[in-house]
């Protein structure tokens, strides 16, 4: 069966649909190639901005704060005090050297805890945090979660663990508009990130869940207790040498 088009030509039904299908089929491959290229490039190139920083600019400008500025200065991992990476791992992702992007045991524990009600507990790894902070917008939609998982897989495939820690230490938000270890060390204690003490590193790691709510420079009782716990955990893990384990 055929039908006459407005141009007088005879078109077979389904031809237009097949044409659209030919255009749509390559899209997943193009997406995979483009995102893989992003991750490969950032394996070697330090990102000047992250998606989280851009989102913070948009948020501030939307509130009419045109003078808002992000504070961030990149520092390679060997120019950051060794106490900071182990403090972040002790605080957020103690299986970091061993997992491949997802801590399944932590996810199961968080699900059981959340099912009992009360305050929700997350189970994001440092790799997932890097994927979200560097590449994605903030939010809880299923689409963002799916993209976070995809980028996490790519990051773990392409980047060594030390690179993941290096990027995280430079893009994590430690205060409103204060991103990365160097900016935090300068803003809070007027020193270089290489001179952070274990106590200061633990304070920075302690505010990571809510850096706009908690203050590493003037810590309240909760941050002080959490920082003390982080220091104990870092020592029990074996200190910075712990991060040399795994793959």
C-alpha positions in Angstrom: 0.0 0.0 0.0 1.3 3.5 -0.9 0.2 7.0 -0.2 0.6 10.3 -2.2 2.8 13.0 -0.7 2.1 16.7 -1.0 4.9 17.0 -3.5 3.0 14.6 -5.8 5.4 11.7 -5.1 4.4 8.3 -3.9 5.9 7.4 -0.6 5.8 4.0 1.0 4.6 3.9 4.7 7.4 3.4 7.2 10.1 5.0 5.0 10.2 8.1 7.2 10.3 6.0 10.3 13.2 4.0 9.0 15.0 7.2 8.2 14.6 8.4 11.8 15.8 5.1 13.0 19.0 5.4 11.0 19.6 8.7 12.7 18.8 7.4 16.2 20.8 4.1 16.1 24.3 5.8 16.2 23.4 8.1 19.1 24.3 5.7 22.0 27.6 5.0 20.3 28.3 8.7 19.9 27.3 9.4 23.5 29.7 6.6 24.7 32.5 7.9 22.5 32.0 11.5 23.6 31.9 10.7 27.4 34.9 8.4 27.1 36.8 11.2 25.4 35.9 13.5 28.2 37.3 11.1 30.8 40.4 10.3 28.9 41.3 14.0 28.4 40.8 14.7 32.1 43.1 11.8 33.0 45.9 14.1 31.8 44.4 17.6 31.9 43.5 19.3 35.1 39.9 20.7 34.8 39.8 24.5 35.3 36.2 24.3 36.4 33.8 21.5 37.5 30.1 21.1 36.8 29.5 21.8 40.5 31.3 25.1 40.3 29.4 26.2 37.2 26.2 25.2 39.0 27.2 27.3 42.0 27.8 30.3 39.7 24.3 29.8 38.1 22.7 29.6 41.6 24.4 32.7 42.8 23.6 34.7 39.7 20.0 33.5 39.9 19.8 35.0 43.4 21.2 38.3 42.1 24.7 37.8 43.6 26.7 39.0 40.6 29.8 39.4 42.7 30.0 35.8 43.7 33.4 34.2 42.9 34.7 30.6 43.2 38.0 30.1 45.0 40.0 27.3 43.6 43.7 26.7 42.9 44.8 23.4 41.6 47.5 21.4 43.4 48.9 18.1 42.3 48.6 15.3 44.9 52.3 15.4 45.8 51.8 19.1 46.8 49.0 18.3 49.2 49.6 17.1 52.7 49.3 13.3 52.8 47.0 13.6 55.8 44.2 15.0 53.6 43.6 12.1 51.1 43.6 9.5 53.9 41.3 11.7 56.0 38.8 12.0 53.1 39.0 8.2 52.6 38.5 7.5 56.3 35.5 9.9 56.4 33.7 8.9 53.2 35.0 5.7 51.5 37.2 3.3 53.5 37.1 0.7 50.8 38.3 3.1 48.2 41.6 1.3 47.4 39.8 -1.9 46.7 36.4 -1.3 45.0 35.8 -0.6 41.4 33.6 2.5 41.8 30.8 1.1 43.9 30.9 -0.2 47.4 28.1 -2.8 47.3 28.3 -3.6 51.0 27.9 0.0 51.9 24.9 0.3 49.6 23.3 -2.7 51.2 23.9 -1.3 54.7 22.5 2.2 53.7 19.4 0.6 52.3 18.8 -1.4 55.5 19.3 1.8 57.6 17.0 3.9 55.4 14.3 1.3 55.4 14.1 1.6 59.2 13.3 5.3 58.9 15.1 8.2 60.4 17.9 10.3 58.8 18.7 9.1 55.3 22.2 7.7 54.8 24.1 7.7 51.5 26.6 5.2 50.2 28.4 7.2 47.4 32.1 6.3 46.9 34.7 8.9 46.2 34.7 7.8 42.6 31.0 8.6 42.4 31.5 11.9 44.0 34.1 12.8 41.4 31.8 11.8 38.6 29.0 13.9 40.0 31.1 17.0 40.9 33.1 17.1 37.7 30.6 16.1 35.0 27.0 16.4 36.2 24.4 18.7 37.7 23.1 18.4 41.3 19.9 16.6 41.9 18.3 13.2 42.6 16.7 12.3 39.3 17.0 8.8 37.9 18.7 10.2 34.8 21.4 11.9 36.8 21.9 8.7 38.9 22.3 6.7 35.7 24.8 9.1 34.2 26.7 9.2 37.5 27.0 5.4 37.4 28.2 5.5 33.8 30.8 8.2 34.4 31.9 6.3 37.6 32.6 3.2 35.5 34.6 5.2 32.9 36.6 7.0 35.6 37.5 3.7 37.3 38.4 2.2 33.9 40.6 5.1 32.7 42.0 6.8 35.8 44.3 5.3 38.4 43.2 5.6 42.0 45.8 8.3 42.7 44.3 10.5 39.9 40.8 10.0 41.3 42.0 11.2 44.7 43.9 14.1 43.2 40.8 15.3 41.3 38.6 14.9 44.3 41.0 16.9 46.6 40.9 19.7 44.1 37.1 19.9 43.3 35.5 19.0 46.6 33.6 21.9 48.2 35.0 22.7 51.7 33.0 25.9 52.1 30.6 28.1 50.2 32.5 28.8 47.0 35.7 27.3 48.3 36.8 24.3 46.2 39.9 22.2 46.7 42.5 21.7 49.3 44.6 24.7 48.3 41.8 27.3 48.4 40.6 25.8 51.7 44.0 25.9 53.3 44.5 29.5 52.2 41.0 30.7 53.2 40.8 29.0 56.6 44.4 28.9 57.9 46.4 31.1 55.5 48.8 28.3 54.6 49.6 26.1 51.7 47.8 22.8 51.2 51.2 21.0 51.6 51.3 22.2 55.2 47.9 21.1 56.4 48.2 19.2 59.7 46.3 15.9 60.4 43.9 17.9 62.6 43.1 20.4 59.9 42.8 17.7 57.2 40.3 15.9 59.5 38.3 19.1 59.9 38.1 19.5 56.1 37.0 16.0 55.7 34.4 16.4 58.5 32.5 19.2 56.6 32.3 17.4 53.3 28.7 16.2 53.7 27.4 19.8 54.1 30.2 22.3 53.5 27.8 25.3 53.5 26.3 24.2 56.9 29.5 23.3 58.7 32.7 25.4 59.1 36.1 23.9 59.3 37.7 27.1 60.4 35.3 27.6 63.4 34.1 24.0 64.0 31.1 23.4 66.2 30.8 20.4 68.5 29.6 18.1 65.8 32.4 18.9 63.4 34.9 18.5 66.3 33.6 15.1 67.2 33.5 14.0 63.6 37.1 15.2 63.0 38.3 13.3 66.0 36.6 10.2 64.8 38.2 10.7 61.3 41.7 11.0 62.8 41.2 7.7 64.8 39.9 6.0 61.7 42.8 7.2 59.6 45.3 5.9 62.1 43.5 2.5 62.4 43.6 2.2 58.6 47.4 2.7 58.7 47.7 6.3 57.6 48.7 7.4 54.1 50.3 4.0 53.3 46.8 2.5 53.3 46.1 4.3 49.9 48.9 2.4 48.2 47.0 -0.9 48.6 44.6 -2.4 46.1 45.1 -1.9 42.4 
